[in-house]
Amino acid sequence: MIPDRSNEDYSIEQYRTKLQKELSKYSVNQNVLEAFARIPRHVFIDTFYLPRPAKGQTPQWVQLSPQMNETEWLEAVYRDEPVVTQIAADGHASSSSSKPSVMAAMLEELHVQPGQKVLEIGTGTGWNAVLLAELTSDPALVTTIDIDEDLVYRATQRICASGGDGMTILVGDGREGYAPNAPYDRIIATGSYPFVPFAWIDQLAPGGLLVVNVKTWYVSMMLIICRDMDTGEVYGKILDNLQGEFMRLHGGEGVDHRLDRSLYPREPIFPIIEETWDYEYFHPDLLTNEHFKFFVWLRFPQMYAYRIGRKNQSIAFYYLHDLQSGKRLQFNMVGKPDIRGDKDLWNDLQNSIDHYHALNYPTCEDFCLHFTETEQYFEYIGIRWPIAKR
């Protein structure tokens, strides 16, 4: 068991109590709430970075540490917000401590029980790994892996200082899981990927559960996946009650954040496809509707959206860019609304709109995710949409 840490400074205890009350809104699992109560967040976070307004594509950051301003540092650490803990050479965030309420909700969905073997993808600060050790009642049952050697080194020190001796802590490509300790009763990924890596499915034990954020340039969804105890069938669904996004997993090459904004000008482009935009057929609200976006993604897995807003936060221009074909559409809402860009892409999108209408506007949660030895696909009323093949 992780040792009790009830003898904290009173000022720190106030912040921790405030966060506990916030977490109780998102989790009713007493074991999860007690784990958060016993494992303080500030032990795993030293220096971190807060965003500040910046022009251009590269974000700007303000560094904060307990040595600089302990009160401000504690206030930020114990807010129910993600905390950026590492900045890459390109100026973008490369690691963070996840939003506590999202962590709590994921752990609740995972239903970790004492004695279960757990794999965590994305060690980060090490906080979640120690929470998992608390829930399993034995750090030796937890395996955690991260691609960043420096992160793993620092996390290992914190984990071991917090009672995590015996935990398997690895540097490696989390997308491959860790077969030597498989099978796992529970797998949790605190990094995102465009589909569920097949290695995780291979390493999931009968009756096992997996919680993961599937995220592309266009859509993001939290999934829970189960391997049937009797048949071995693997299936999953989208969690409509859990909203969260994580940084993308990679094999050590980092993530390319570059975006050529010249592809998305702040003025109308030609040719005009539809001079009169039929709102009854395709209302602008559909562009940002999560259920419709999911449906479009099933047809266009490489779709990307770019929005240009007005000062009042409304949309001026909205772009859909199929990165696979290179074709673009511009939805112009300045002056008289119209639709411009590639005619073929618009025809294909209209087919999706027609199909969406014909199916009576299904929601994301209406679809079930299935896995075979070689494929994973979403299914709705007998229709399949493949999203990945081995």
ZAMARNU-274494 format. One record per residue (C-alpha): z, y, x; residue in one letter. Coordinates in steps of 0.02 Angstrom, whole numbers, padded with zeros to 5 digits, always signed. Layout:
// residues N
ZYXA
...
END
This chain:
// residues 390
+00000+00000+00000M
-00028+00179+00052I
+00139+00262+00095P
+00215+00387-00026D
+00191+00570+00018R
+00307+00654-00106S
+00392+00763+00026N
+00258+00898+00030E
+00294+01084+00044D
+00330+01158-00127Y
+00182+01278-00116S
+00064+01133-00083I
+00143+01034-00224E
+00104+01175-00345Q
-00080+01166-00302Y
-00080+00977-00314R
+00004+00981-00485T
-00125+01104-00549K
-00267+00990-00494L
-00180+00840-00573Q
-00177+00928-00741K
-00362+00966-00724E
-00404+00785-00680L
-00310+00719-00831S
-00446+00799-00939K
-00575+00683-00861Y
-00481+00520-00835S
-00358+00428-00946V
-00339+00284-00822N
-00160+00297-00762Q
-00195+00201-00602N
-00331+00326-00554V
-00221+00476-00593L
-00076+00402-00495E
-00190+00371-00345A
-00241+00555-00345F
-00058+00604-00362A
-00011+00501-00210R
-00158+00544-00095I
-00168+00732-00060P
-00339+00810-00033R
-00290+00937+00100H
-00248+00799+00225V
-00433+00754+00232F
-00506+00930+00241I
-00482+01052+00382D
-00622+01178+00407T
-00746+01197+00266F
-00880+01318+00209Y
-00902+01426+00055L
-01074+01490+00004P
-01110+01676+00009R
-01257+01772-00065P
-01411+01764+00045A
-01594+01811+00037K
-01724+01682+00084G
-01720+01494+00077Q
-01582+01459+00204T
-01406+01469+00130P
-01270+01571+00213Q
-01090+01514+00230W
-00915+01582+00255V
-00802+01471+00361Q
-00624+01441+00302L
-00481+01347+00385S
-00291+01342+00369P
-00278+01435+00535Q
-00377+01581+00461M
-00295+01599+00290N
-00185+01455+00233E
-00160+01517+00055T
-00345+01545+00023E
-00383+01378+00106W
-00260+01284-00006L
-00323+01371-00162E
-00501+01318-00122A
-00453+01140-00072V
-00362+01109-00236Y
-00492+01183-00352R
-00591+01058-00452D
-00745+01097-00349E
-00845+01011-00211P
-00808+01077-00037V
-00943+01084+00097V
-00870+01014+00258T
-01022+01009+00374Q
-01178+01115+00399I
-01337+01041+00475A
-01443+01126+00607A
-01562+01190+00473D
-01419+01286+00388G
-01403+01170+00238H
-01248+01073+00188A
-01247+00897+00262S
-01078+00832+00203S
-00946+00878+00076S
-00788+00825-00013S
-00847+00784-00188S
-00787+00871-00345K
-00619+00787-00387P
-00653+00769-00574S
-00819+00681-00537V
-00729+00566-00415M
-00597+00527-00546A
-00727+00492-00680A
-00825+00377-00563M
-00668+00282-00516L
-00623+00264-00699E
-00795+00190-00736E
-00775+00073-00587L
-00612-00003-00654H
-00551-00053-00480V
-00414-00184-00492Q
-00289-00242-00361P
-00363-00378-00251G
-00544-00328-00279Q
-00664-00305-00134K
-00747-00133-00132V
-00894-00056-00039L
-00907+00134-00025E
-01072+00212+00026I
-01040+00383+00105G
-00872+00396+00194T
-00873+00585+00207G
-00697+00650+00236T
-00617+00481+00200G
-00521+00540+00046W
-00611+00429-00078N
-00595+00278+00037A
-00405+00297+00039V
-00404+00319-00151L
-00499+00154-00163L
-00373+00073-00046A
-00234+00132-00160E
-00321+00057-00312L
-00355-00111-00227T
-00177-00115-00156S
-00246-00169+00014D
-00350-00062+00135P
-00422-00222+00211A
-00520-00248+00048L
-00614-00084+00070V
-00774-00063+00171T
-00842+00113+00194T
-01001+00164+00284I
-01084+00328+00333D
-01236+00370+00440I
-01151+00515+00530D
-01055+00457+00684E
-00953+00618+00702D
-00902+00612+00519L
-00848+00431+00533V
-00746+00469+00689Y
-00649+00609+00603R
-00632+00511+00441A
-00565+00360+00535T
-00424+00464+00608Q
-00377+00531+00437R
-00390+00362+00351I
-00280+00274+00480C
-00153+00417+00476A
-00145+00397+00286S
-00104+00212+00283G
-00282+00146+00289G
-00259+00027+00437D
-00362-00129+00413G
-00504-00044+00320M
-00681-00081+00381T
-00753+00090+00431I
-00932+00087+00492L
-01071+00196+00561V
-01234+00138+00483G
-01369+00160+00353D
-01276+00146+00188G
-01437+00106+00097R
-01424-00067+00176E
-01245-00094+00120G
-01144-00209+00232Y
-01187-00392+00209A
-01051-00468+00323P
-00914-00418+00199N
-01014-00456+00041A
-01006-00497-00101P
-00915-00346-00171Y
-00827-00335-00338D
-00856-00147-00342R
-00982-00033-00257I
-00975+00156-00265I
-01102+00275-00188A
-01054+00456-00152T
-01231+00493-00096G
-01388+00494-00204S
-01555+00405-00191Y
-01717+00403-00296P
-01680+00223-00349F
-01544+00093-00324V
-01563+00012-00152P
-01596-00173-00176F
-01470-00219-00040A
-01329-00157-00152W
-01388-00268-00293I
-01397-00417-00175D
-01217-00384-00119Q
-01142-00361-00293L
-01030-00506-00345A
-01038-00592-00516P
-00944-00480-00637G
-00962-00338-00514G
-00989-00154-00555L
-01087-00021-00461L
-01083+00168-00493V
-01220+00274-00415V
-01310+00441-00432N
-01498+00415-00444V
-01578+00582-00402K
-01754+00643-00368T
-01830+00816-00350W
-01841+00822-00540Y
-01701+00722-00622V
-01523+00668-00585S
-01423+00535-00675M
-01262+00438-00651M
-01283+00250-00677L
-01164+00105-00700I
-01235-00065-00655I
-01161-00237-00689C
-01198-00415-00633R
-01163-00534-00776D
-01024-00655-00732M
-01111-00806-00811D
-01298-00777-00798T
-01306-00669-00641G
-01421-00548-00733E
-01409-00369-00669V
-01428-00223-00788Y
-01370-00044-00803G
-01364+00111-00908K
-01353+00300-00889I
-01179+00372-00909L
-01195+00516-01030D
-01011+00563-01007N
-01023+00582-00819L
-01118+00726-00739Q
-01125+00740-00551G
-01245+00756-00407E
-01230+00703-00226F
-01321+00738-00064M
-01464+00620-00029R
-01435+00466+00078L
-01545+00447+00232H
-01565+00339+00386G
-01512+00469+00513G
-01664+00581+00507E
-01580+00705+00391G
-01650+00778+00230V
-01799+00895+00226D
-01748+01049+00125H
-01905+01147+00164R
-01996+01215+00013L
-02161+01309+00019D
-02126+01442-00111R
-02302+01509-00092S
-02354+01364-00204L
-02258+01446-00345Y
-02309+01630-00355P
-02219+01758-00461R
-02378+01803-00555E
-02501+01710-00667P
-02622+01591-00583I
-02791+01533-00648F
-02873+01444-00731P
-02796+01462-00904I
-02783+01293-00990I
-02706+01348-01155E
-02725+01530-01204E
-02613+01503-01354T
-02456+01404-01321W
-02416+01297-01473D
-02226+01304-01482Y
-02220+01181-01628E
-02307+01050-01522Y
-02221+01088-01356F
-02073+01206-01366H
-02021+01291-01203P
-01847+01218-01222D
-01921+01047-01187L
-01958+01101-01008L
-01774+01100-00966T
-01717+00967-01090N
-01637+00828-00987E
-01695+00690-01104H
-01877+00748-01102F
-01871+00774-00913K
-01811+00595-00893F
-01956+00534-01000F
-02081+00635-00898V
-02006+00566-00737W
-02038+00388-00797L
-02224+00432-00801R
-02224+00549-00650F
-02096+00483-00524P
-02145+00617-00396Q
-02130+00764-00516M
-02050+00924-00455Y
-01999+01077-00557A
-01981+01256-00497Y
-01913+01396-00604R
-01934+01584-00580I
-01810+01682-00685G
-01787+01859-00746R
-01634+01967-00716K
-01568+01915-00887N
-01576+01731-00830Q
-01720+01688-00947S
-01874+01599-00878I
-02024+01700-00822A
-02126+01560-00746F
-02095+01373-00744Y
-02193+01257-00630Y
-02220+01071-00640L
-02290+01000-00478H
-02339+00817-00463D
-02309+00790-00278L
-02403+00625-00283Q
-02568+00704-00337S
-02534+00882-00280G
-02578+00949-00453K
-02480+01094-00530R
-02449+01173-00698L
-02383+01348-00728Q
-02299+01391-00892F
-02311+01579-00906N
-02184+01666-01017M
-02222+01844-00963V
-02313+01942-01097G
-02415+01826-01206K
-02362+01648-01162P
-02495+01531-01095D
-02516+01374-00989I
-02615+01374-00827R
-02657+01256-00685G
-02735+01084-00672D
-02820+01022-00830K
-02802+00837-00786D
-02615+00853-00759L
-02598+00945-00924W
-02694+00806-01013N
-02578+00677-00935D
-02425+00778-00984L
-02490+00793-01162Q
-02502+00603-01169N
-02319+00596-01121S
-02275+00727-01252I
-02369+00628-01385D
-02282+00468-01331H
-02112+00554-01335Y
-02145+00616-01512H
-02206+00445-01567A
-02048+00362-01503L
-01944+00486-01604N
-01870+00582-01457Y
-01766+00449-01367P
-01620+00506-01260T
-01587+00451-01081C
-01446+00341-01143E
-01566+00243-01255D
-01646+00164-01103F
-01579+00011-01012C
-01606-00020-00826L
-01652-00198-00777H
-01665-00283-00608F
-01765-00433-00550T
-01781-00505-00374E
-01927-00389-00340T
-01919-00245-00464E
-01809-00122-00557Q
-01868-00042-00718Y
-01809+00055-00870F
-01840-00023-01040E
-01842+00046-01216Y
-01892-00053-01372I
-01988-00177-01265G
-02082-00047-01161I
-02055-00053-00973R
-02066+00087-00845W
-02051+00022-00665P
-01958+00138-00545I
-01949+00035-00385A
-02014-00125-00307K
-01943-00223-00161R
END
